[in-house]
């Protein structure tokens, strides 16, 4: 079951996908300046950022309008953490950068 941190708004979920451990974090924020996506360009407003990290440190970044079904990716090549324990810190930093005015 997801656990929401009241201070950060991050939702933590851990599950196994075909034997691979996945850690998923979610934050809802308002982007007044917009966020660039690979698929549709800049989106803004109330957005949800989801990052998923597997056991090998591969980090997947996805963003959507709150309540929408379509998910978009952030530009860039494969993202990889050297230490999977850094996932929460990287997620929080990314959400803070995307939300800043």
MDAnalysis code that builds the backbone (N, CA, C; Angstrom):
import MDAnalysis as mda
import numpy as np

u = mda.Universe.empty(303, n_residues=101, atom_resindex=np.repeat(np.arange(101), 3), trajectory=True)
u.add_TopologyAttr("name", ["N", "CA", "C"] * 101)
u.add_TopologyAttr("resid", np.arange(1, 102))
u.add_TopologyAttr("resname", ["UNK", "UNK", "UNK", "UNK", "UNK", "UNK", "UNK", "UNK", "UNK", "UNK", "UNK", "UNK", "UNK", "UNK", "UNK", "UNK", "UNK", "UNK", "UNK", "UNK", "UNK", "UNK", "UNK", "UNK", "UNK", "UNK", "UNK", "UNK", "UNK", "UNK", "UNK", "UNK", "UNK", "UNK", "UNK", "UNK", "UNK", "UNK", "UNK", "UNK", "UNK", "UNK", "UNK", "UNK", "UNK", "UNK", "UNK", "UNK", "UNK", "UNK", "UNK", "UNK", "UNK", "UNK", "UNK", "UNK", "UNK", "UNK", "UNK", "UNK", "UNK", "UNK", "UNK", "UNK", "UNK", "UNK", "UNK", "UNK", "UNK", "UNK", "UNK", "UNK", "UNK", "UNK", "UNK", "UNK", "UNK", "UNK", "UNK", "UNK", "UNK", "UNK", "UNK", "UNK", "UNK", "UNK", "UNK", "UNK", "UNK", "UNK", "UNK", "UNK", "UNK", "UNK", "UNK", "UNK", "UNK", "UNK", "UNK", "UNK", "UNK"])
u.atoms.positions = np.array([
    [0.836, -1.173, 0.000],
    [0.000, 0.000, 0.000],
    [0.886, 1.244, 0.000],
    [0.537, 2.264, -0.818],
    [1.335, 3.485, -0.860],
    [1.323, 4.218, 0.478],
    [2.417, 4.874, 0.772],
    [2.539, 5.678, 1.976],
    [2.854, 7.100, 1.537],
    [2.027, 8.068, 1.937],
    [2.247, 9.450, 1.533],
    [2.935, 10.205, 2.658],
    [3.993, 10.892, 2.307],
    [4.698, 11.735, 3.260],
    [4.029, 13.107, 3.250],
    [3.515, 13.543, 4.386],
    [2.799, 14.814, 4.453],
    [3.709, 15.989, 4.123],
    [4.981, 15.894, 4.455],
    [5.897, 17.007, 4.229],
    [6.263, 17.151, 2.759],
    [6.492, 16.061, 2.071],
    [6.987, 16.152, 0.706],
    [5.930, 15.857, -0.347],
    [4.859, 15.182, 0.030],
    [3.868, 14.800, -0.951],
    [4.319, 13.625, -1.806],
    [5.388, 12.947, -1.435],
    [5.900, 11.816, -2.199],
    [5.147, 10.557, -1.793],
    [4.686, 9.808, -2.768],
    [4.054, 8.518, -2.511],
    [5.081, 7.444, -2.822],
    [5.311, 6.526, -1.881],
    [6.267, 5.438, -2.053],
    [5.499, 4.141, -2.282],
    [5.850, 3.427, -3.318],
    [5.321, 2.087, -3.494],
    [6.468, 1.186, -3.899],
    [6.456, -0.021, -3.406],
    [7.478, -0.999, -3.767],
    [6.762, -2.254, -4.210],
    [7.152, -2.766, -5.352],
    [6.552, -3.991, -5.833],
    [7.556, -4.752, -6.677],
    [7.219, -5.988, -6.945],
    [8.062, -6.819, -7.800],
    [7.396, -6.950, -9.149],
    [8.182, -6.781, -10.187],
    [7.705, -6.887, -11.555],
    [8.514, -7.990, -12.223],
    [7.955, -9.182, -12.307],
    [8.686, -10.288, -12.911],
    [9.962, -10.613, -12.152],
    [9.962, -10.487, -10.825],
    [11.138, -10.788, -10.031],
    [12.067, -9.598, -9.836],
    [11.792, -8.487, -10.514],
    [12.613, -7.279, -10.371],
    [11.920, -6.337, -9.389],
    [12.649, -5.891, -8.405],
    [12.122, -4.956, -7.417],
    [12.033, -3.569, -8.046],
    [10.886, -2.909, -7.890],
    [10.693, -1.562, -8.429],
    [10.282, -0.645, -7.283],
    [10.854, 0.542, -7.249],
    [10.500, 1.546, -6.259],
    [9.921, 2.725, -7.026],
    [8.683, 3.109, -6.690],
    [7.982, 4.163, -7.416],
    [7.666, 5.308, -6.467],
    [7.937, 6.525, -6.915],
    [7.653, 7.711, -6.117],
    [6.835, 8.685, -6.950],
    [5.886, 9.373, -6.311],
    [4.991, 10.279, -7.015],
    [4.845, 11.582, -6.237],
    [4.861, 12.693, -6.960],
    [4.657, 14.001, -6.348],
    [3.757, 14.833, -7.252],
    [2.774, 15.492, -6.662],
    [1.914, 16.426, -7.387],
    [2.401, 17.830, -7.080],
    [2.513, 18.649, -8.130],
    [3.005, 20.019, -7.962],
    [2.400, 20.900, -9.048],
    [2.570, 22.215, -8.901],
    [2.094, 23.164, -9.900],
    [3.293, 23.753, -10.625],
    [3.291, 23.608, -11.940],
    [4.364, 24.150, -12.776],
    [3.814, 25.359, -13.527],
    [4.109, 26.538, -13.020],
    [3.605, 27.755, -13.664],
    [4.413, 28.114, -14.903],
    [5.668, 27.712, -14.932],
    [6.534, 28.031, -16.068],
    [6.532, 26.943, -17.132],
    [6.011, 25.776, -16.824],
    [5.939, 24.684, -17.786],
    [7.078, 23.697, -17.644],
    [6.833, 22.487, -18.126],
    [7.804, 21.394, -18.094],
    [7.884, 20.816, -19.503],
    [9.092, 20.689, -20.038],
    [9.284, 20.134, -21.382],
    [9.107, 18.617, -21.355],
    [8.327, 18.111, -22.315],
    [8.157, 16.671, -22.482],
    [8.670, 16.273, -23.865],
    [8.994, 15.010, -24.016],
    [9.470, 14.522, -25.306],
    [8.347, 14.427, -26.332],
    [7.139, 14.137, -25.881],
    [6.046, 13.854, -26.801],
    [5.264, 15.081, -27.279],
    [4.975, 16.020, -26.376],
    [4.071, 17.124, -26.733],
    [4.654, 18.510, -26.454],
    [5.917, 18.596, -26.117],
    [6.501, 19.892, -25.796],
    [6.206, 20.280, -24.361],
    [5.955, 21.570, -24.142],
    [5.796, 22.097, -22.790],
    [4.375, 21.897, -22.279],
    [4.264, 21.403, -21.029],
    [2.975, 21.339, -20.337],
    [3.117, 22.119, -19.036],
    [1.996, 22.661, -18.563],
    [2.043, 23.420, -17.310],
    [0.735, 23.235, -16.570],
    [0.712, 23.696, -15.332],
    [-0.466, 23.559, -14.491],
    [-0.208, 22.566, -13.381],
    [-1.276, 21.912, -12.916],
    [-1.143, 20.934, -11.850],
    [-0.704, 19.609, -12.466],
    [0.513, 19.189, -12.150],
    [1.129, 18.018, -12.758],
    [1.502, 16.985, -11.705],
    [1.654, 15.740, -12.165],
    [2.138, 14.666, -11.302],
    [3.411, 14.100, -11.918],
    [4.468, 14.067, -11.124],
    [5.738, 13.465, -11.518],
    [5.831, 12.093, -10.867],
    [6.145, 11.073, -11.677],
    [6.365, 9.731, -11.155],
    [7.744, 9.279, -11.598],
    [8.538, 8.837, -10.638],
    [9.834, 8.233, -10.952],
    [9.809, 6.801, -10.454],
    [10.381, 5.916, -11.261],
    [10.470, 4.506, -10.912],
    [11.917, 4.082, -11.038],
    [12.414, 3.353, -10.043],
    [13.798, 2.893, -10.041],
    [13.811, 1.383, -9.831],
    [14.562, 0.674, -10.687],
    [14.657, -0.774, -10.504],
    [15.934, -1.124, -9.750],
    [16.153, -2.406, -9.519],
    [17.312, -2.870, -8.746],
    [18.651, -2.488, -9.368],
    [18.666, -2.276, -10.683],
    [19.908, -1.911, -11.371],
    [20.141, -0.408, -11.402],
    [19.236, 0.369, -10.797],
    [19.384, 1.817, -10.760],
    [18.819, 2.532, -11.966],
    [18.156, 1.800, -12.878],
    [17.544, 2.450, -14.037],
    [16.361, 3.261, -13.543],
    [16.366, 4.550, -13.873],
    [15.367, 5.490, -13.402],
    [14.482, 5.888, -14.575],
    [13.169, 5.723, -14.405],
    [12.193, 6.120, -15.417],
    [11.454, 7.336, -14.894],
    [11.324, 8.367, -15.732],
    [10.662, 9.609, -15.356],
    [9.416, 9.783, -16.211],
    [8.273, 10.037, -15.584],
    [7.027, 10.248, -16.314],
    [6.264, 11.397, -15.678],
    [5.507, 12.125, -16.510],
    [4.755, 13.275, -16.009],
    [3.408, 13.325, -16.709],
    [2.390, 13.813, -15.998],
    [1.048, 13.921, -16.552],
    [0.322, 15.086, -15.892],
    [-0.762, 15.514, -16.535],
    [-1.680, 16.432, -15.865],
    [-2.414, 15.622, -14.801],
    [-2.645, 16.205, -13.643],
    [-3.356, 15.499, -12.580],
    [-4.732, 15.080, -13.104],
    [-5.028, 13.797, -12.971],
    [-6.311, 13.264, -13.400],
    [-6.363, 12.794, -14.846],
    [-5.305, 13.051, -15.614],
    [-5.285, 12.642, -17.023],
    [-4.793, 11.205, -17.163],
    [-5.091, 10.602, -18.295],
    [-4.639, 9.240, -18.555],
    [-3.335, 9.200, -19.340],
    [-3.018, 10.256, -20.084],
    [-1.820, 10.281, -20.916],
    [-0.596, 10.637, -20.080],
    [0.465, 9.842, -20.234],
    [1.722, 10.087, -19.544],
    [2.775, 10.472, -20.563],
    [3.668, 11.373, -20.170],
    [4.731, 11.859, -21.046],
    [6.084, 11.619, -20.375],
    [7.109, 11.542, -21.196],
    [8.460, 11.356, -20.654],
    [9.214, 12.673, -20.685],
    [10.182, 12.795, -19.800],
    [11.047, 13.966, -19.789],
    [12.199, 13.705, -20.750],
    [12.650, 14.740, -21.471],
    [13.717, 14.547, -22.458],
    [14.998, 14.004, -21.833],
    [15.725, 13.255, -22.621],
    [17.010, 12.725, -22.173],
    [17.160, 11.264, -22.536],
    [18.349, 10.778, -22.322],
    [18.635, 9.364, -22.568],
    [18.397, 8.591, -21.293],
    [18.819, 7.351, -21.262],
    [18.594, 6.532, -20.065],
    [19.180, 7.186, -18.817],
    [18.360, 7.232, -17.792],
    [18.798, 7.756, -16.500],
    [19.143, 6.574, -15.612],
    [20.280, 6.644, -14.932],
    [20.703, 5.546, -14.062],
    [21.340, 6.120, -12.801],
    [20.927, 5.581, -11.656],
    [21.520, 5.950, -10.373],
    [22.649, 4.989, -10.056],
    [23.731, 5.509, -9.499],
    [24.825, 4.637, -9.069],
    [24.455, 3.865, -7.813],
    [23.558, 4.445, -7.023],
    [23.103, 3.807, -5.788],
    [21.584, 3.980, -5.710],
    [20.833, 2.895, -5.703],
    [19.373, 2.970, -5.699],
    [18.829, 3.683, -4.464],
    [19.622, 3.781, -3.417],
    [19.181, 4.499, -2.218],
    [19.054, 5.996, -2.462],
    [19.588, 6.494, -3.583],
    [19.491, 7.913, -3.921],
    [18.183, 8.270, -4.613],
    [17.345, 7.292, -4.880],
    [16.111, 7.530, -5.625],
    [15.242, 8.612, -4.987],
    [14.995, 8.518, -3.699],
    [14.129, 9.500, -3.041],
    [14.705, 10.914, -3.132],
    [16.009, 11.043, -2.943],
    [16.649, 12.361, -3.014],
    [16.549, 12.928, -4.427],
    [16.848, 12.111, -5.429],
    [16.788, 12.573, -6.824],
    [15.347, 12.936, -7.190],
    [14.391, 12.126, -6.780],
    [12.982, 12.426, -7.052],
    [12.595, 13.770, -6.439],
    [12.920, 13.964, -5.188],
    [12.585, 15.217, -4.507],
    [13.234, 16.432, -5.148],
    [14.493, 16.292, -5.542],
    [15.188, 17.408, -6.201],
    [14.542, 17.719, -7.554],
    [14.211, 16.697, -8.316],
    [13.589, 16.905, -9.621],
    [12.233, 17.582, -9.470],
    [11.416, 17.134, -8.527],
    [10.116, 17.753, -8.304],
    [10.274, 19.219, -7.903],
    [11.245, 19.518, -7.051],
    [11.470, 20.901, -6.613],
    [11.926, 21.785, -7.770],
    [12.784, 21.273, -8.626],
    [13.264, 22.054, -9.782],
    [12.128, 22.298, -10.772],
    [11.310, 21.290, -11.025],
    [10.204, 21.450, -11.970],
    [9.135, 22.393, -11.458],
    [8.988, 22.500, -10.140],
    [7.935, 23.353, -9.561],
    [8.368, 24.810, -9.395],
    [9.658, 25.069, -9.354],
    [10.093, 26.437, -9.039],
    [9.542, 27.447, -10.040],
    [9.271, 28.666, -9.557],
    [8.718, 29.715, -10.431],
    [9.726, 30.215, -11.437],
])
